[in-house]
Amino acid sequence: TTTRLIAHMAKHVGHRVGYTTTDGIYIDGYEIHHGDCTGPVSAEAVLLDPTVDFAVLECARGGILRSGLGFDECDISIVTNITEDHLGLKDIHTLEEMAKVKSVVARSAKKSGFAILNADDDLVYEMRKEVDATVVLFSMEENNPRVEKHCENGGTAAFIEKGYVVVSKGKWKTRIEKVIQIPLSLNGRAECMIKNILPAVLAATLSNISVENIREALKTFIPSAEQTPGRMNIFKFKNFEVMVDYAHNTDGFVQLKKFMDKTQAAVKVGIVTVAGDRRDEDILTMGRLSAQMFDEIIIRHDHDMRGRTQENMTKLLTQGIYEVSKFIPIKVISEELDALAYCVENAKPHSFIVDCTDAVKESTAFLAKKLEEEQNANNESNKIISLVVTHSNFGIASKQ
C-alpha cells in the first residue's frame, strides 16, 4: 500500500511512474506482469524502461536473500517494520537476523538521499546508525521521544498530532490532512493504513511534491480492488459487508484485530488460513487471534500448501482457536471462492465478513459480481414497486 500510494502521488503531479509490488509490475498505471514482483528482476524491468522517470520498488526479504536489490542505490529508502513473518525460512531465525536483511534497503539510500525509518520499531530505528543518507523518522505516537529529539536537532519526521498527519522539519510543523478525512484510513479505524500513509507522505515531501498536491492525492487514493487490491477492500451489500484483505501473517492478524475491535457488527465472520511454510507456533498464534476477533470462523486452504497437509493446518488453527474459546463455530471449506459463496449466501443481517485472501483478483471479482446481482435485483424490485404505486394512484383518481 505504501508503494502504491507513493506511486499515486508521483503520478498526480505528472511523473511517469513504474512500480513493483506483491501483485505485479506496473508502468504508467498499466500492469505489465501479474504475480509477486518484489525481487531484483522486477526492479530491473522498471529501471530499464526508458519512459519511467519515477520508480517505486517494493523489495521483499526473499529477493534480497536470493539476488540482492536489483539496483546499487536509491534516492529514498523506506523500512516500515520488522515482524516475525518468514522466520525459520532461508536460515533467518530471529528478528535481529531479519532486521539485518532488511537493513540492506535502508543502506541503499545514497549519501545525498534519505532513509525513512519507523521510530516506533526498535530494530528499524537502530538502522539509523548504519546509513550514509539523511535519516527521516515517522511515528504513530504524538510525543515519541525519539522523534522529538530528532526534530530538536533539525531533523524531518511525520507523526499523528491531534488527529492530523503532521510533517515536522526541525521545529516547523505542517498539518497535511485530518486522518479521518483520508479515505485510506477508513475513518481512522485502520491503524495499519495510517502507518502506511506516514512514510508515503514523507517520501512525497522529500520528492518536492507540494502539500496541496499531497493532500489532493491522499483524498483521491480510495481503498478499493482497483487502487489497493487485497488491502481492506470493503464490499457493502444491503444487509451486510464483506472485506477482502491479504492478512497472511501474525502481524497482519494483529493489525486486523485492531481494525475489527473498532468495527461495529452484529456478527463478525472470518475466512482464515496460514501459508504452509510458517512455523507451528505462528499458525497457533493466528488461530488464537482469529478467535479474539471473529464470532464464526471458516478455515480454508491455499492451493499451494508449501509442504504442509490441509489436515495439519486445520488441526493447528483449530487448536489455537479452541485455546481462546471452545464455543466458536468452526467450518472447514477448503476452496476460497466456495467459502466466500457460503458466507454471502448465509450472511446474517448486519454481519461483517472478512476474507483473508490468497486469490485477490478472483475474490474481488466474485464479490463485485454478487454486488452487481444484488443491485440489479433491487432495481427490478423498485421498478415493480413504482408500477404498483402508479397503478394505485391511477385507480384512486378514476374512482374520484
Residue, then its C-alpha position, 0 to 999 in steps of 0.5 A: t500500500t505504501t508503494r502504491l500510494i507513493a506511486h499515486m502521488a508521483k503520478h498526480v503531479g505528472h511523473r511517469v511512474g513504474y512500480t513493483t509490488t506483491d501483485g505485479i509490475y506496473i508502468d504508467g498505471y498499466e500492469i505489465h506482469h501479474g504475480d509477486c514482483t518484489g525481487p531484483v528482476s522486477a526492479e530491473a524491468v522498471l529501471l530499464d524502461p526508458t519512459v519511467d522517470f519515477a520508480v517505486l520498488e517494493c523489495a521483499r526479504g526473499g529477493i534480497l536473500r536470493s539476488g540482492l536489490g536489483f539496483d546499487e542505490c536509491d534516492i529514498s529508502i523506506v523500512t516500515n517494520i520488522t515482524e516475525d513473518h518468514l522466520g525459520l525460512k532461508d536460515i533467518h531465525t530471529l528478528e535481529e537476523m531479519a532486521k539485518v536483511k532488511s537493513v540492506v534497503a535502508r543502506s541503499a539510500k545514497k549519501s545525498g538521499f534519505a532513509i525513512l525509518n519507523a521510530d516506533d520499531d526498535l530494530v528499524y530505528e537502530m538502522r539509523k546508525e548504519v546509513d550514509a543518507t539523511v535519516v527521516l523518522f515517522s511515528m504513530e505516537e504524538n510525543n515519541p521521544r525519539v522523534e522529538k529529539h530528532c526534530e530538536n536537532g533539525g531533523t524531518a519526521a511525520f507523526i499523528e498530532k491531534g488527529y492530523v498527519v503532521v510533517s515536522k522539519g526541525k521545529w516547523k510543523t505542517r498539518i497535511e490532512k485530518v486522518i479521518q478525512i483520508p479515505l485510506s484510513l477508513n475513518g481512522r479505524a485502520e491503524c495499519m493504513i495510517k502507518n502506511i500513509l506516514p512514510a508515503v507522505l514523507a517520501a512525497t515531501l522529500s520528492n518536492i511534491s507540494v502539500e496541496n498536491i499531497r493532500e489532493a492525492l491522499k483524498t483521491f487514493i480510495p481503498s478499493a480492488e482497483q487502487t489497493p487490491g487485497r488491502m481492506n477492500i470493503f464490499k457493502f451489500k444491503n444487509f451486510e459487508v464483506m472485506v477482502d484483505y491479504a492478512h497472511n501473517t501474525d502481524g497482519f492478524v494483529q493489525l486486523k484485530k485492531f481494525m475489527d475491535k473498532t468495527q461495529a457488527a452484529v456478527k463478525v465472520g472470518i475466512v482464515t488460513v496460514a501459508g504452509d511454510r510458517r512455523d507451528e507456533d505462528i499458525l497457533t498464534m493466528g488461530r488464537l487471534s482469529a478467535q479474539m476477533f471473529d464470532e464464526i470462523i471458516i478455515r480454508h486452504d491455499h492451493d499451494m500448501r508449501g509442504r504442509t497437509q490441509e489436515n495439519m493446518t486445520k488441526l493447528l488453527t483449530q487448536g489455537i482457536y479452541e485455546v481462546s474459546k471452545f464455543i466458536p463455530i468452526k467450518v472447514i471449506s477448503e476452496e476460497l471462492d466456495a467459502l466466500a459463496y457460503c458466507v454471502e449466501n448465509a450472511k446474517p443481517h448486519s454481519f461483517i465478513v472478512d476474507c483473508t485472501d490468497a486469490v485477490k483478483e478472483s475474490t474481488a471479482f466474485l464479490a463485485k459480481k454478487l454486488e452487481e446481482e444484488q443491485n440489479a435485483n433491487n432495481e427490478s424490485n423498485k421498478i415493480i414497486s413504482l408500477v404498483v404505486t402508479h397503478s394505485n394512484f391511477g385507480i384512486a383518481s378514476k374512482q374520484 
